[in-house]
Amino acid sequence: MAYNAVNLTRLAGGSGVNLWHYTSADAIATVKGSGYFNDSANMIKARDIIICVDTNTPTTHIASVLTNNGTVVNTSQGTAVAETD
């Protein structure tokens, strides 16, 4: 699958930083790849945080936006959220 902007939701924002939620069946390695969020480069800013949820595995990662030059969005590899009880 490819990036789908419909699955990106802004949860909160303040002090110039936004918190986003993104859900996809794409593997988390694909979502965290440089350029995955390019179609939303006009909304996402450097230092924003994205909660990435892979509905296929399921796994969740928290990634930060490292850079956004207006066309290419580069995110960090993120931190896995432990999903055990």
C-alpha positions as CSV (number, residue, x, y, z in Angstrom):
1,M,0.0,0.0,0.0
2,A,1.0,3.6,-0.3
3,Y,0.6,6.6,2.0
4,N,-3.0,7.7,2.4
5,A,-3.5,11.2,3.9
6,V,-7.0,10.2,5.1
7,N,-5.3,8.1,7.7
8,L,-3.2,11.0,9.1
9,T,-5.0,12.9,12.0
10,R,-3.7,15.8,14.0
11,L,-4.4,15.1,17.6
12,A,-2.9,18.2,19.3
13,G,-0.5,21.0,18.9
14,G,1.2,23.7,20.9
15,S,4.4,25.7,21.1
16,G,5.0,25.0,17.4
17,V,4.9,21.2,17.7
18,N,2.0,18.9,16.5
19,L,1.1,15.4,17.6
20,W,-0.2,13.2,14.7
21,H,-1.7,9.7,14.5
22,Y,-1.3,7.6,11.4
23,T,-2.8,4.2,10.8
24,S,-1.9,1.9,7.9
25,A,-1.5,-1.7,7.0
26,D,1.9,-0.8,5.6
27,A,4.9,-2.3,7.5
28,I,6.3,0.1,10.0
29,A,9.7,0.0,8.2
30,T,7.9,1.4,5.1
31,V,6.1,4.1,7.0
32,K,9.3,5.2,8.7
33,G,11.1,5.4,5.4
34,S,12.3,8.8,4.2
35,G,9.7,10.4,1.9
36,Y,6.7,8.3,3.0
37,F,4.8,11.4,4.2
38,N,5.8,13.6,1.3
39,D,2.2,14.1,0.2
40,S,1.5,15.9,3.5
41,A,4.7,18.0,3.5
42,N,2.5,21.1,3.6
43,M,1.1,20.1,7.0
44,I,3.8,18.2,8.8
45,K,6.7,20.2,10.3
46,A,10.2,19.3,11.6
47,R,10.0,18.2,15.2
48,D,6.4,17.1,15.0
49,I,5.6,13.7,16.5
50,I,3.8,10.9,14.7
51,I,2.2,7.9,16.4
52,C,2.4,5.2,13.6
53,V,0.1,2.3,14.0
54,D,0.6,-0.8,11.7
55,T,-2.8,-2.5,11.7
56,N,-1.5,-5.6,9.9
57,T,1.1,-6.7,12.4
58,P,-0.1,-4.9,14.8
59,T,2.7,-2.7,16.1
60,T,2.9,0.9,17.2
61,H,5.9,3.3,16.9
62,I,6.4,6.9,17.9
63,A,8.5,8.8,15.4
64,S,9.6,12.4,15.1
65,V,9.9,14.4,12.0
66,L,13.6,15.1,11.5
67,T,13.4,17.3,8.4
68,N,10.9,18.7,6.0
69,N,12.2,20.9,3.2
70,G,8.7,21.5,1.8
71,T,8.7,18.4,-0.5
72,V,10.6,15.6,1.3
73,V,9.6,14.6,4.8
74,N,12.2,12.5,6.8
75,T,11.1,10.8,10.0
76,S,13.2,9.1,12.7
77,Q,13.2,5.3,13.0
78,G,11.0,5.8,16.0
79,T,10.5,4.0,19.3
80,A,8.5,0.9,19.5
81,V,5.6,0.9,22.0
82,A,5.5,-2.4,24.0
83,E,2.2,-4.1,23.4
84,T,2.3,-6.7,26.0
85,D,0.5,-7.1,29.2
